[in-house]
Amino acid sequence: MYRDYRDKDVQFYYVYKAIQHPEINNFVSAFSIQERVKHIAEAKRRMQTEIPWICDSMDNQVKLALGSAPNGEFVIDPEGKIVRKRFWSNPKQLRSDLVELVGTVDKVTTVDDLPTKFSIEPKSVASGVVPRLALPGSLTPVKLTPHPDDEHPFFAKLRVEATKSLLQEGKGQLYLGVNLDPLYKVHWNNPAGNVEIKIEAPEGVTFSETALKGPDVKEEADIDPRQFLIDVDRGDSKEPIDISLTYTACDDAGTFCLTMTQKYTVELEKNRHGGTRPGIFMPEMFANVKRFDENEDGNLTKDELPVGEVTLYIGHMDFNGNEIIEQVEIETFMKMFNNGRGFDSPLNDGDQSKQD
């Protein structure tokens, strides 16, 4: 039976779910509902939007109920019935749906009419100074349980991923990445010591290393991730792994520096809400970045970048925060991922002689 919704108002909502690509624009996965609410407040501030948000629970009930679509779109009628749904949002098709369901409007709102504009936060501390590890492409996030204390939040957050061979056959590699959470506006205090990770090996499980230490960094402060990759033979063990992370973080305002040890439990099972780090696909995505340089001056401005992807490119490559991606920043970015291997330089179309 056809239902007529033409006397009904349309209300839009954003739905906060588990972060699909942690590290994009420096956001990392929240460990608590309070942090998810803070993420929403930060997104509203930076996007300058008045559209209300629905915050999913930490067990991701809304995401699961809506089919775990990464960029889903749903039209729900006044009785709560889903009348349109898409795995991937399509604004043009959504407009057609609303015309069919609700009717036409006197004035069509365009993107330019909206106050929404995602702003890039300037970086006040050095970044792009620690090269990224060359990582295998088959990494899968695994289940991770943080053990908070009552005194301090997780200023830095651990992320653990495993190769498919480790999950399926019991022998492979484990990736441990440590990212500062920009919610807390902190940086590494490098003179105070390197990031350290200690692994408590369950019986029957062997690791190539159980005491890991981050690189020496000449800058006194930076915000780059710390990355580690180790070999693991779990045999037949299904026991969880206990990990402790020690680091020194200082707030950007200069009011405190804290050295702390925080603990985690890791289970070598796939975390289906873990998302995909941009490091998995970013080298390929940015390899041809030169094509956007319309005036061929070696730099990229916001006007030259694709609509809808400005925040992605600026957020990752604009290290000095001036909203221009300079040639040296492109070179630095490409060297950070895979140590410069696996793709040609976007500046010279693969001519290695121009890099020397």
C-alpha positions as CSV (number, residue, x, y, z in Angstrom):
1,M,0.0,0.0,0.0
2,Y,1.4,3.4,-0.9
3,R,1.8,5.9,1.9
4,D,1.6,9.6,1.4
5,Y,4.3,11.5,3.4
6,R,3.7,14.9,1.7
7,D,2.5,16.6,4.9
8,K,5.5,15.4,6.9
9,D,8.7,17.3,7.7
10,V,12.1,15.7,7.0
11,Q,14.6,15.6,9.8
12,F,18.3,14.7,9.1
13,Y,20.6,13.0,11.5
14,Y,24.3,11.9,11.5
15,V,24.9,8.5,13.1
16,Y,28.3,8.1,14.9
17,K,29.4,4.5,14.6
18,A,32.8,2.8,15.0
19,I,35.4,4.8,13.0
20,Q,35.8,3.1,9.6
21,H,39.3,4.5,8.9
22,P,41.1,5.4,12.1
23,E,43.9,7.9,11.8
24,I,42.2,9.9,9.0
25,N,42.4,13.6,10.2
26,N,44.2,12.1,13.2
27,F,41.0,10.7,14.8
28,V,41.6,7.3,16.5
29,S,39.0,4.8,17.8
30,A,37.3,5.8,21.0
31,F,37.7,3.6,24.1
32,S,34.6,4.8,25.9
33,I,31.2,6.3,25.2
34,Q,32.4,9.6,26.8
35,E,35.2,9.7,24.1
36,R,32.6,9.0,21.3
37,V,30.5,11.9,22.6
38,K,33.7,14.1,22.6
39,H,34.3,13.0,19.0
40,I,30.8,14.2,18.1
41,A,31.4,17.6,19.8
42,E,34.6,18.0,17.9
43,A,33.1,17.0,14.6
44,K,30.2,19.5,15.1
45,R,32.7,22.2,15.9
46,R,34.9,21.6,12.9
47,M,32.1,20.9,10.5
48,Q,30.0,23.9,11.7
49,T,26.9,21.8,11.3
50,E,23.6,22.0,13.3
51,I,22.4,18.6,12.1
52,P,21.9,16.5,15.3
53,W,23.9,13.3,15.9
54,I,22.9,9.9,17.2
55,C,25.7,8.2,19.1
56,D,26.0,4.5,18.8
57,S,26.7,2.4,21.9
58,M,30.1,0.9,22.5
59,D,28.8,-2.5,21.5
60,N,27.7,-1.0,18.2
61,Q,24.1,-1.9,18.3
62,V,23.0,0.7,15.8
63,K,25.7,-0.3,13.4
64,L,24.7,-3.9,13.5
65,A,21.0,-3.2,13.3
66,L,21.6,-1.1,10.1
67,G,23.7,-3.8,8.5
68,S,27.2,-2.5,9.2
69,A,27.2,-0.4,6.1
70,P,30.4,1.8,6.1
71,N,28.7,4.9,4.7
72,G,25.0,3.9,4.8
73,E,22.0,6.0,4.1
74,F,18.5,5.3,5.5
75,V,15.2,7.0,5.1
76,I,12.8,6.1,7.9
77,D,9.1,6.9,7.9
78,P,7.1,8.4,10.9
79,E,6.2,4.9,11.9
80,G,9.8,3.8,12.1
81,K,9.9,1.7,9.0
82,I,12.9,1.9,6.7
83,V,11.6,2.9,3.3
84,R,14.9,3.5,1.5
85,K,18.4,2.1,2.4
86,R,21.8,2.1,0.7
87,F,25.1,0.5,1.6
88,W,26.8,3.7,0.3
89,S,25.3,7.2,0.5
90,N,24.2,8.7,-2.8
91,P,23.1,12.4,-2.3
92,K,21.5,12.7,-5.8
93,Q,19.5,9.5,-5.4
94,L,18.5,10.6,-1.9
95,R,17.1,13.8,-3.3
96,S,15.1,11.9,-5.9
97,D,13.8,9.6,-3.1
98,L,12.6,12.7,-1.0
99,V,10.9,14.2,-4.1
100,E,9.0,10.9,-4.5
101,L,8.2,10.5,-0.9
102,V,7.7,14.0,0.4
103,G,7.4,16.2,-2.7
104,T,9.3,19.0,-4.4
105,V,10.5,22.2,-2.6
106,D,10.3,25.8,-3.8
107,K,14.1,26.3,-3.4
108,V,16.6,23.4,-3.8
109,T,19.4,23.6,-1.2
110,T,22.9,23.1,-2.5
111,V,26.1,22.3,-0.7
112,D,27.2,25.9,-1.2
113,D,24.1,27.1,0.8
114,L,25.1,25.2,3.9
115,P,27.3,26.5,6.6
116,T,29.0,23.1,6.8
117,K,32.8,23.3,6.2
118,F,35.2,20.8,7.7
119,S,38.2,22.8,9.1
120,I,41.6,21.3,9.4
121,E,43.3,21.7,12.7
122,P,46.7,23.3,12.5
123,K,49.6,21.2,13.9
124,S,51.5,23.0,16.7
125,V,54.0,20.1,17.1
126,A,56.3,18.4,14.6
127,S,54.8,15.6,12.5
128,G,56.1,13.7,9.5
129,V,59.4,13.1,11.2
130,V,59.2,9.4,12.0
131,P,59.1,7.1,8.9
132,R,56.3,4.5,8.7
133,L,57.1,0.9,8.7
134,A,56.8,-1.2,5.6
135,L,53.8,-3.4,6.6
136,P,52.2,-6.4,5.0
137,G,49.0,-5.7,3.1
138,S,47.0,-8.5,4.8
139,L,46.7,-7.1,8.3
140,T,43.4,-7.5,10.1
141,P,42.4,-5.7,13.4
142,V,42.0,-8.0,16.3
143,K,40.1,-7.7,19.5
144,L,41.6,-5.4,22.0
145,T,40.4,-4.6,25.6
146,P,41.9,-1.6,27.3
147,H,42.1,-1.6,31.1
148,P,41.6,2.0,32.3
149,D,42.6,3.4,35.6
150,D,40.5,5.9,37.6
151,E,43.1,8.7,37.2
152,H,44.2,9.1,33.6
153,P,42.6,8.6,30.2
154,F,44.4,6.8,27.4
155,F,46.3,9.8,25.9
156,A,47.9,7.3,23.6
157,K,46.0,4.3,22.2
158,L,47.3,1.0,21.1
159,R,46.0,-0.7,17.9
160,V,46.8,-4.3,17.2
161,E,46.5,-6.1,13.8
162,A,47.5,-9.6,12.7
163,T,48.3,-11.2,9.3
164,K,45.8,-13.6,8.0
165,S,48.3,-16.5,8.4
166,L,48.6,-15.7,12.1
167,L,44.8,-15.8,12.6
168,Q,44.2,-18.8,10.3
169,E,47.3,-20.9,10.7
170,G,48.7,-19.8,14.0
171,K,52.0,-18.4,12.6
172,G,52.5,-14.9,11.2
173,Q,53.1,-11.3,12.2
174,L,51.6,-8.9,14.7
175,Y,51.4,-5.2,14.2
176,L,51.3,-2.9,17.2
177,G,50.7,0.8,16.5
178,V,50.5,3.6,19.1
179,N,48.7,6.8,18.2
180,L,48.2,9.9,20.3
181,D,44.6,10.8,20.7
182,P,44.0,14.3,19.4
183,L,41.1,14.7,21.8
184,Y,43.6,15.3,24.6
185,K,45.9,17.7,22.6
186,V,49.1,16.0,23.8
187,H,52.5,15.2,22.2
188,W,55.4,12.8,22.9
189,N,58.1,14.1,25.2
190,N,61.1,12.5,23.5
191,P,63.8,13.5,25.9
192,A,61.9,11.8,28.7
193,G,62.2,8.4,26.9
194,N,60.9,6.3,24.1
195,V,57.5,4.6,23.9
196,E,57.9,1.1,25.3
197,I,55.8,-2.0,24.9
198,K,56.1,-5.2,27.0
199,I,54.3,-8.4,26.0
200,E,53.5,-11.2,28.4
201,A,53.6,-14.4,26.4
202,P,51.0,-17.1,27.3
203,E,52.3,-20.6,27.6
204,G,53.0,-22.1,24.2
205,V,53.2,-18.8,22.4
206,T,56.5,-17.4,21.1
207,F,57.3,-13.9,20.0
208,S,60.3,-12.6,18.1
209,E,60.4,-9.8,20.7
210,T,58.5,-9.2,23.9
211,A,60.2,-5.9,24.9
212,L,59.7,-3.2,22.2
213,K,61.1,0.3,22.2
214,G,60.3,3.2,19.9
215,P,62.9,5.0,17.7
216,D,65.1,7.8,18.9
217,V,63.7,11.1,17.6
218,K,65.9,14.2,17.4
219,E,62.9,16.5,17.9
220,E,62.1,17.1,21.5
221,A,58.3,16.7,20.7
222,D,56.3,15.2,17.9
223,I,52.9,13.6,17.3
224,D,53.8,10.8,14.9
225,P,52.6,7.2,15.5
226,R,55.0,4.6,16.9
227,Q,54.9,1.3,15.0
228,F,56.2,-2.2,15.6
229,L,56.0,-5.5,13.7
230,I,56.9,-8.8,15.3
231,D,56.7,-12.5,14.4
232,V,54.4,-14.7,16.4
233,D,53.9,-18.4,16.6
234,R,50.8,-19.1,18.7
235,G,50.8,-22.9,18.2
236,D,47.5,-24.2,19.4
237,S,47.1,-21.6,22.1
238,K,43.9,-19.6,22.3
239,E,45.0,-17.7,25.4
240,P,44.8,-13.9,25.4
241,I,47.9,-11.8,25.4
242,D,48.6,-9.1,28.0
243,I,50.4,-6.0,26.8
244,S,51.6,-3.0,28.8
245,L,52.4,0.4,27.1
246,T,54.6,3.0,28.7
247,Y,55.0,6.5,27.4
248,T,55.5,10.1,28.4
249,A,52.9,12.6,27.1
250,C,52.8,16.4,27.6
251,D,49.8,18.6,26.8
252,D,50.3,21.2,24.1
253,A,49.4,24.0,26.5
254,G,52.4,23.2,28.6
255,T,50.5,22.5,31.8
256,F,51.6,18.9,32.5
257,C,53.9,16.0,31.5
258,L,53.0,12.5,32.6
259,T,54.8,9.2,32.3
260,M,52.3,6.3,32.6
261,T,51.9,2.6,32.0
262,Q,48.6,1.4,30.6
263,K,47.5,-2.2,30.1
264,Y,45.6,-4.1,27.4
265,T,44.4,-7.6,26.7
266,V,44.6,-8.8,23.1
267,E,42.7,-11.8,21.6
268,L,43.9,-13.1,18.3
269,E,40.4,-12.9,16.8
270,K,39.1,-10.6,14.1
271,N,37.6,-7.3,15.3
272,R,34.8,-6.6,12.8
273,H,34.4,-3.1,14.2
274,G,38.1,-2.3,13.9
275,G,37.9,-0.5,10.6
276,T,40.9,-0.2,8.1
277,R,43.8,2.1,8.7
278,P,44.4,4.5,5.9
279,G,48.0,3.2,5.7
280,I,46.6,0.1,4.0
281,F,45.4,2.1,1.0
282,M,46.9,5.5,1.2
283,P,50.1,5.0,-0.8
284,E,48.1,3.9,-3.8
285,M,45.5,6.6,-3.2
286,F,48.0,9.4,-3.1
287,A,50.6,8.0,-5.6
288,N,49.1,10.1,-8.4
289,V,48.6,13.2,-6.4
290,K,50.5,15.2,-9.0
291,R,47.5,15.1,-11.4
292,F,45.7,17.7,-9.2
293,D,48.5,20.3,-9.7
294,E,46.7,22.4,-12.3
295,N,49.2,25.2,-12.5
296,E,52.2,22.8,-12.2
297,D,53.9,24.8,-9.5
298,G,54.7,21.7,-7.4
299,N,52.2,22.7,-4.7
300,L,48.5,21.8,-4.1
301,T,46.0,24.3,-2.9
302,K,42.5,23.5,-1.6
303,D,41.0,24.8,-4.9
304,E,43.0,22.2,-6.9
305,L,41.9,19.2,-4.8
306,P,38.8,17.1,-5.6
307,V,35.6,18.3,-3.9
308,G,34.9,16.0,-1.0
309,E,38.5,14.9,-0.6
310,V,40.0,18.2,0.5
311,T,40.0,17.2,4.2
312,L,41.6,13.8,3.3
313,Y,44.5,15.2,1.5
314,I,45.0,18.4,3.6
315,G,44.5,16.4,6.8
316,H,47.3,13.9,6.0
317,M,49.9,15.9,4.0
318,D,49.7,19.5,5.2
319,F,52.3,19.1,8.0
320,N,52.7,22.9,8.6
321,G,49.0,23.6,8.7
322,N,48.9,26.4,6.1
323,E,46.2,24.5,4.0
324,I,48.7,24.3,1.1
325,I,50.3,20.9,0.3
326,E,53.8,21.9,-0.6
327,Q,56.2,19.9,-2.7
328,V,58.4,19.0,0.3
329,E,55.4,17.8,2.2
330,I,54.4,15.5,-0.6
331,E,57.9,14.1,-0.7
332,T,57.9,13.7,3.1
333,F,54.5,12.0,3.1
334,M,55.5,9.4,0.4
335,K,58.7,8.6,2.3
336,M,56.7,8.0,5.5
337,F,54.7,5.1,4.0
338,N,56.5,1.9,3.1
339,N,59.8,3.8,3.4
340,G,59.2,5.2,0.0
341,R,58.8,1.7,-1.6
342,G,55.9,0.2,-3.4
343,F,54.9,3.1,-5.7
344,D,56.5,5.8,-7.8
345,S,57.1,9.3,-6.6
346,P,54.1,11.5,-7.5
347,L,56.4,14.4,-8.3
348,N,58.5,12.8,-11.0
349,D,56.3,10.2,-12.7
350,G,58.6,7.4,-11.6
351,D,61.9,8.9,-12.9
352,Q,64.2,7.8,-10.1
353,S,67.0,9.9,-11.3
354,K,65.1,13.0,-10.4
355,Q,64.9,11.9,-6.8
356,D,68.7,11.6,-6.2
